[in-house]
Amino acid sequence: MSTVNIDDIRHFLEKYVAGEPQRSGTPDFWRKPVVVSARADERFDILPQIAMNEHVLPRDLLETARSVLVFFIPFQKWLVRENREGDRPCENWARAYVCTNDLIERVSQAVGDLLKEAGFESGLTPATHNFDEKKLMARWSHKHLAHIADLGRFGSHYMLITPEGCCGRLGSLVTEADLGDHPLIATRDACFVKAGKKCGKCIERCPVGALKETDFDRKACWDRLNENKEVLDYFGSLPETTDVCGKCAAMMPCSFTNPVKT
C-alpha cells in the first residue's frame, strides 16, 4: 500500500480540471478547484438533523470510510458576468451546469481510481439529482458536507460560499484513506447578512421572491427552474435534468470570494 495525501489529490484535481476543455471540447468554464478533507467522525452524524432526515452518513456509503473529501469547481468570471443579465439563465450557464456535472462524475471516479491505486477503497455519489423530489432536499448533500468539512459556509441564498465564492459546483466522496482534517475556511460566516452586515443583494435578485433573510421557499425556486426549461428554446438541446437559474449568485459580493474573511 502506497501513500496519498491531500496535496496529491489537490494537484490531481487541478490538473484534471485544467485539461477538461481540451479533453471534452467544451468551453473553458472553470477556474482552479479547491478541496478539503475531514475525518469521517461524529461531526457528520448531525447530517440527518441539519439536512434531511433520510440523509446518509459517510459509513453508509463506505463501511470502512475514514475521510470525507469535498471539492468545489468555481466558474470563470466571464460566465458569471454573462449570467447577471436579465431574469432568465443565459445559455452558457445552463451548458456549464451540464458539463460540470459530467466533469464532477468523471473526476470523482478518477480520484477514486487514484486512491485505489494506493490501496484505498472509496464511495462515490452523483453530482446532483440524488434528492427527494417531494421534499426537494438531497439524500447526500455536498453543501452540508462541505460546511461540516470547512470548505465553506451557507449564504442567504442557501448556496455554499467558499474561499473561491459560490459560483460553481460541488462534488464529494468518502475513502478509507486517513487524509486528516484540512479545512479551507475559518470564519464562522461567509455571508454579509449572516455576519450581521448590510447586504441582501441575493434576496433582491431572486426573480420569484423565494429568498428571505431567514427562510427559503424551495417550491417557488423549483417551479422557476422547471419553468425556465419550458420558456427557453435552448433547453431543447439539453438534458431534462438541467435545473438552473443562478440569479442569486451572479455578480454578488460572494460570487468569487468569501467577503467576510478576516
Buried (B, 14 or more C-beta within 10 A) or exposed (E): EEEBBBEBBBEBBBEBBBEBBEEEEBEEBBBEBBBBBBBBEEBBEEBEEEBBEEBBBBBEBBEEBBBBBBBBBBBBBEBBEBBBEEEBBBBBBBBBBBBBBBBBBBBBEEBBEBBEEBEBBBBBBBBBEEBEEEEEBBBBBBBBBBBBBBBBBBBBBBBBBBBBBBBBBBBBBBBBBEBEBBEBBEBEBBBBBBBEEEBBBBBEBBBBEBBEEEEBBEEBBBEBBEBBBEEBEEBEEBBEEBBBBBBBBBBBBBBBBBBBEE
